[in-house]
Amino acid sequence: MYWTLAPMRRLLFLDYDGVLWPTRAPGDFTFGCVSRLAATLRSHECDIVVSSSWRFHRDWDDLLRPLGQELGSRVVGATGGPCYGRWPRYQEIQAYMRAHAPGADWRALDDSQHEFPPGCLELFVCNPNVGVDERPLQQLHAWLGAVAPEMGAAPYDTRHAPSLKG
């Protein structure tokens, strides 16, 4: 019997303001970028963790409602209490990872680059005046479409394995 490795769990930490809509958007544009993000995630396995400061003053249903069914069904949690000091959003994500998803592969969609260490490879930066647009969505798609890092093992039935004989 051969063993194949199972793909690693992937988590997307999602900010709201400046990501799901521009920070200076008219009232009717609130959550205007949700459909773009949903379309990018549609064919990929990826859970969402809310990292937006909205988690501090909205109840769970109010936090999920604007995401719609397609994105809302992917939400598995929210980062915890606020962190202070250098790179607070990054610290909040690290605390979540240690507590709930050690070893998982993660990325963040956020417009607050100053809340992450310089050169943070896990950060897909959104322009706060535009929201999530083509560049971070392409980065997200490339990350999700890449061969996943491997962890764990699952049995592979050798009756269906390709022959190595020439």
C-alpha positions as CSV (number, residue, x, y, z in Angstrom):
1,M,0.0,0.0,0.0
2,Y,1.2,3.5,-0.8
3,W,0.4,6.6,1.2
4,T,-0.5,10.0,-0.3
5,L,-0.3,13.2,1.7
6,A,-3.4,15.2,2.5
7,P,-3.4,18.9,1.7
8,M,-2.9,21.4,4.5
9,R,-5.8,23.4,5.8
10,R,-5.9,26.9,4.4
11,L,-7.3,29.9,6.2
12,L,-8.0,33.4,4.9
13,F,-8.0,36.1,7.5
14,L,-10.5,38.7,6.3
15,D,-10.7,42.4,7.1
16,Y,-13.8,44.3,6.1
17,D,-13.2,48.1,5.9
18,G,-11.0,48.9,2.9
19,V,-11.2,45.3,1.6
20,L,-14.9,44.4,1.1
21,W,-15.6,48.0,0.1
22,P,-13.5,51.1,-0.3
23,T,-13.2,53.1,2.9
24,R,-14.6,56.2,1.3
25,A,-17.4,54.3,-0.5
26,P,-20.9,55.8,-0.7
27,G,-23.4,54.1,1.6
28,D,-24.9,52.0,-1.2
29,F,-21.5,50.5,-2.1
30,T,-21.0,48.8,1.3
31,F,-19.8,45.3,0.8
32,G,-19.6,46.0,-3.0
33,C,-16.5,43.7,-3.3
34,V,-18.1,40.6,-1.7
35,S,-19.1,39.1,-5.1
36,R,-15.5,39.5,-6.4
37,L,-14.1,37.7,-3.4
38,A,-16.8,35.0,-3.6
39,A,-16.0,34.4,-7.3
40,T,-12.3,34.0,-6.6
41,L,-12.9,31.5,-3.7
42,R,-15.7,29.6,-5.5
43,S,-13.6,26.7,-6.9
44,H,-11.1,26.4,-4.0
45,E,-11.1,25.0,-0.5
46,C,-10.4,27.8,2.0
47,D,-12.0,28.7,5.3
48,I,-12.4,32.3,6.4
49,V,-11.5,33.8,9.8
50,V,-12.8,37.3,10.4
51,S,-10.0,39.6,11.5
52,S,-11.9,42.9,11.1
53,S,-12.3,45.2,14.0
54,W,-16.1,44.8,13.3
55,R,-15.8,41.7,15.6
56,F,-15.6,44.0,18.6
57,H,-18.9,45.7,18.1
58,R,-21.1,43.3,16.1
59,D,-22.8,40.1,17.2
60,W,-22.0,37.0,15.2
61,D,-25.1,37.1,12.9
62,D,-24.5,40.8,12.1
63,L,-20.9,40.0,11.4
64,L,-21.8,37.2,8.9
65,R,-24.9,38.7,7.3
66,P,-23.1,41.1,4.9
67,L,-20.9,38.2,3.6
68,G,-23.9,36.4,2.1
69,Q,-24.4,32.6,2.1
70,E,-21.4,31.8,-0.2
71,L,-18.7,33.5,1.9
72,G,-20.6,33.3,5.3
73,S,-20.7,29.5,5.1
74,R,-16.8,29.5,4.9
75,V,-16.4,31.5,8.2
76,V,-15.0,29.2,10.9
77,G,-14.2,31.9,13.5
78,A,-12.8,35.3,14.3
79,T,-9.6,36.4,15.8
80,G,-9.8,37.2,19.6
81,G,-9.2,40.2,21.7
82,P,-7.1,43.1,20.5
83,C,-3.3,43.1,20.5
84,Y,-1.3,46.2,21.1
85,G,2.2,47.2,20.1
86,R,3.9,46.4,16.9
87,W,1.9,44.8,14.1
88,P,-1.3,44.2,16.1
89,R,-3.3,42.5,13.3
90,Y,-0.4,40.1,12.7
91,Q,-0.2,39.3,16.4
92,E,-4.0,38.6,16.6
93,I,-3.7,36.2,13.6
94,Q,-0.7,34.5,15.2
95,A,-2.7,34.0,18.5
96,Y,-5.6,32.5,16.6
97,M,-3.2,30.2,14.7
98,R,-1.6,29.0,17.9
99,A,-4.9,28.3,19.6
100,H,-7.0,27.0,16.7
101,A,-5.0,26.0,13.7
102,P,-1.4,25.2,14.4
103,G,0.4,24.3,11.2
104,A,-2.3,25.5,8.8
105,D,-1.4,27.7,5.8
106,W,-2.8,31.2,6.0
107,R,-3.1,34.5,4.2
108,A,-4.7,37.8,5.1
109,L,-6.6,40.2,2.9
110,D,-6.2,43.6,4.6
111,D,-5.7,47.2,3.8
112,S,-3.7,48.0,6.9
113,Q,-0.2,47.1,5.8
114,H,1.2,48.8,8.9
115,E,-0.4,46.2,11.1
116,F,1.9,43.5,9.7
117,P,5.7,43.1,9.7
118,P,7.4,44.6,6.7
119,G,7.6,42.1,3.9
120,C,5.0,39.8,5.4
121,L,4.5,37.2,2.7
122,E,1.1,36.1,4.1
123,L,-0.4,39.5,3.5
124,F,-2.3,40.4,0.4
125,V,-2.6,44.2,0.6
126,C,-5.8,45.9,-0.6
127,N,-5.9,49.5,-1.6
128,P,-8.3,51.1,0.9
129,N,-9.6,53.5,-1.7
130,V,-10.7,50.6,-4.0
131,G,-11.2,47.5,-1.8
132,V,-10.2,44.1,-3.0
133,D,-9.4,44.4,-6.7
134,E,-7.5,42.4,-9.3
135,R,-4.0,42.4,-7.8
136,P,-4.8,40.8,-4.4
137,L,-7.4,38.6,-6.0
138,Q,-4.8,37.3,-8.4
139,Q,-2.4,36.7,-5.5
140,L,-5.2,34.8,-3.6
141,H,-6.0,32.7,-6.7
142,A,-2.4,31.8,-7.2
143,W,-2.0,30.8,-3.5
144,L,-5.1,28.7,-3.6
145,G,-4.3,27.2,-7.0
146,A,-0.7,26.3,-6.0
147,V,0.1,22.8,-5.0
148,A,-0.8,22.8,-1.3
149,P,1.9,22.2,1.3
150,E,1.4,18.6,2.5
151,M,0.7,17.3,6.0
152,G,-0.6,14.1,7.3
153,A,-1.1,10.9,5.3
154,A,-4.0,9.1,3.8
155,P,-4.0,5.6,2.4
156,Y,-3.7,5.2,-1.4
157,D,-5.2,2.2,-3.0
158,T,-2.3,0.6,-5.1
159,R,-4.8,-1.1,-7.4
160,H,-5.3,2.2,-9.1
161,A,-1.7,3.4,-9.1
162,P,-0.1,4.0,-12.5
163,S,2.5,1.5,-13.5
164,L,6.1,2.5,-13.3
165,K,7.1,0.0,-15.9
166,G,8.1,1.4,-19.3
